[in-house]
Amino acid sequence: MPFLPSLNTRLHRFIDGLRRAERAPFWRRENGSVTIEMVLWVPFFVITLMACGQLALVFFGQAIALDAAQNATRAFSVGMTTTEAEVVAQVRAELAGISSNVSVTSFVTDELITTVVTVPARDFGGPLKFITQFSNLNVQVVAQQFAEA
């Protein structure tokens, strides 16, 4: 078996290298350097990941608000609801589980029904409320539909 002596010598060289590394002074050792880098970089990655998650929740909330506005506007355009007050009530009912600070206006101009929904972005922040810069921002969506009835 010709490969055994070379494997044996490689193994001995590896073990000798480990022994020399153990005898080196503390400041020359290489082990543990990855740990220091992890301690420095992991908090930045965690903060970035949390910020992205919270921003995704705000965009998800915007999509929910837009869906509620479109549903109510469509119901008004086909005659399922008859007044702007019913449109406002329907949007508030759909968004009641998300926010109690919903501002809804609905109006008709030249057969075009427009519904404007404004919700504070802090209400979409989820349980973490990590990014405090969202506390003064509002998410506003507009849905328009021509009257069909």
Sequence and secondary structure as in RCSB ss.txt:
>XXXX:A:sequence
MPFLPSLNTRLHRFIDGLRRAERAPFWRRENGSVTIEMVLWVPFFVITLMACGQLALVFFGQAIALDAAQNATRA
FSVGMTTTEAEVVAQVRAELAGISSNVSVTSFVTDELITTVVTVPARDFGGPLKFITQFSNLNVQVVAQQFAEA
>XXXX:A:secstr
 THHHHHHHHHHHHHHHHHHHHHS GGG  TTHHHHHHHHHHHHHHHHHHHHHHHHHHHHHHHHHHHHHHHHHHH
HHTTSS SHHHHHHHHHHHTTTT S  EEEEEEETTEEEEEEEEEGGGGSTTT   GGGGG EEEEEEEEE   
